[in-house]
Amino acid sequence: MQSAEITRISERHWHALDDDQVVGRGEVLRRPDGRSFLSIDAWHGAVFDRLAEEMVPTLPKPLYTVVDEADLDLITQWERIGFGPRRREWELVVPTGITSASSPGVTVLPVGAAEDEPLRELDRAIRDEVEATVGWHNMPAEVFHLHDPSRYAVAVAGGRYVGLVRVVPLPRRPRIGLIAVRAGLRRRGIARALLAEVLGAAHRAGQTSVSAEVNQSNVAALALFEGFGARRESSNLELVLR
């Protein structure tokens, strides 16, 4: 497979060919935060290396990828071309049976009930707060996409939106992509009330669990989910080549 021919078929995609058959694929995806993430799907380790040899020198650094921490062979392949660990994200499974929680003076609107413009204002405010602290580069890719009020439950206090939770309706189980509360209103049970709302809705819809992805350094988020009985199912490593 050392002789595999690498062809760049578009700005983002590469193919590895052997006897005119595709034996590997590479892709680069530029996320909204400006970071470039690589993925390589190869039939053999030698094909992985050939794709990496062609792709990496053509792309600006730093470059990132995300790997299942249990896939030691794949981690070794990325490390062989110079990538190293940057952070870990836990994949959580949260049961839907515990659904009771509230915050004084706060009303939680169920998924799909939020008004578009107030939700956008809240989203912008929260993003500014995150960017000023941990930075969006520490957030999973899926949290960057708003523009669909039907996927959000929101918390309302004093007539304004103060917290949100995003729910992605995936086939296996719903996924919580983001849960956030305005900086000045944290530690008042608002995040817990939001989570209770979506867990209750999932339970009523016949779902026994939801999933979530949490950075290992986000102690508050881990405590929130584990307070609802979440268990750590697996973990992903984000690797970087600088």
Residue pairs with C-beta under 8 A, 6 or more apart in sequence:
1 18
1 23
1 43
1 44
1 46
1 47
1 50
2 46
2 50
3 18
4 16
4 17
4 18
4 23
4 24
4 46
4 47
4 50
5 16
5 17
5 18
6 14
6 15
6 16
6 17
6 50
6 51
6 53
6 54
7 14
7 15
7 16
7 17
8 14
8 54
8 58
9 15
12 27
12 28
12 29
13 25
13 26
13 27
14 25
14 26
14 27
14 51
14 54
14 55
15 22
15 24
15 25
15 26
16 22
16 23
16 24
16 25
16 26
16 42
16 47
16 50
16 51
17 23
18 47
23 42
23 43
23 44
23 47
24 40
24 41
24 42
24 43
24 44
24 47
24 48
24 50
24 51
25 40
25 41
25 42
25 51
26 38
26 39
26 40
26 41
26 51
26 52
26 54
26 55
27 38
27 39
27 40
28 36
28 37
28 38
28 55
28 59
28 63
29 36
29 37
29 39
30 36
30 37
31 37
31 141
31 144
32 136
32 144
32 145
33 136
33 137
33 139
33 144
35 62
35 64
35 137
36 59
36 60
36 62
36 63
36 64
37 63
37 64
37 65
37 66
37 141
38 55
38 56
38 59
38 63
38 64
38 65
39 65
40 48
40 51
40 52
40 55
40 77
42 48
42 51
45 73
45 77
48 77
49 77
49 80
49 81
52 81
56 63
56 81
56 82
56 241
61 241
61 242
62 240
62 241
62 242
63 83
63 240
63 241
64 86
64 238
64 239
64 240
64 241
65 78
65 83
65 238
65 239
66 89
66 236
66 237
66 238
66 239
67 74
67 75
67 78
67 236
67 237
67 239
68 74
68 234
68 235
68 236
68 237
69 75
69 88
69 234
69 235
69 236
69 237
70 234
70 235
75 237
75 239
78 239
79 239
81 241
82 241
83 239
83 240
83 241
84 239
84 240
84 241
85 237
85 238
85 239
85 240
86 237
86 238
86 239
86 240
87 138
87 215
87 216
87 217
87 237
87 238
88 215
88 216
88 235
88 236
88 237
88 238
89 140
89 213
89 214
89 215
89 216
89 235
89 236
89 238
90 213
90 214
90 215
90 216
90 222
90 232
90 234
90 235
91 211
91 212
91 213
91 232
91 233
91 234
91 235
91 236
92 211
92 212
92 213
92 214
92 225
92 230
92 231
92 232
92 233
93 173
93 209
93 210
93 211
93 230
93 231
93 233
94 176
94 199
94 209
94 210
94 211
94 212
94 225
94 228
94 229
94 230
95 199
95 208
95 209
95 228
95 229
95 230
96 199
96 200
96 202
96 203
96 207
96 208
96 209
96 210
97 203
97 208
97 229
98 196
98 199
98 228
98 229
99 196
99 197
99 199
99 200
99 203
100 196
101 189
101 192
101 193
101 195
101 196
102 189
102 193
102 196
103 155
103 157
103 188
103 189
103 190
103 192
103 193
104 188
104 189
105 157
105 158
106 155
106 156
106 157
106 162
106 163
106 188
106 189
106 190
106 193
107 155
107 156
107 157
108 153
108 154
108 155
108 156
108 193
108 194
108 196
108 197
109 153
109 154
109 155
109 156
110 153
110 197
110 201
111 150
111 151
111 152
111 153
111 167
111 197
111 198
111 201
112 149
112 150
112 151
112 152
113 153
113 154
114 149
114 152
114 153
114 154
114 161
114 164
115 149
116 149
118 154
118 160
118 161
119 146
119 149
119 152
119 154
119 161
119 164
120 146
121 161
122 154
122 160
122 161
122 162
122 163
122 164
122 182
123 146
123 164
125 182
126 164
126 180
126 182
127 136
129 182
129 183
130 136
130 139
130 180
136 143
136 144
138 215
138 217
139 178
139 215
140 177
140 213
142 168
142 175
142 177
142 178
143 166
143 177
143 178
146 152
151 166
151 167
151 168
151 169
152 164
152 165
152 166
152 167
153 164
153 165
153 167
153 194
153 197
153 198
153 201
154 161
154 163
154 164
154 165
154 194
155 161
155 162
155 163
155 164
155 181
155 190
155 193
155 194
156 162
157 185
157 190
162 181
162 182
162 185
162 190
163 179
163 180
163 181
163 182
163 185
163 190
163 191
163 194
164 178
164 179
164 180
164 194
165 176
165 178
165 179
165 180
165 191
165 194
165 195
165 197
165 198
166 176
166 177
166 178
166 179
167 174
167 175
167 176
167 177
167 198
167 202
167 210
168 174
168 175
168 176
168 177
170 211
173 207
173 208
173 209
173 210
173 211
174 198
174 202
174 207
174 210
174 211
175 210
175 211
175 212
175 213
176 195
176 198
176 210
176 211
176 212
177 213
179 191
179 194
179 195
179 221
179 224
180 191
181 190
181 191
181 194
191 224
192 224
192 227
195 224
195 225
195 228
196 228
198 210
199 210
199 228
202 209
202 210
211 233
212 225
212 230
213 236
214 221
214 222
214 225
215 221
216 222
216 235
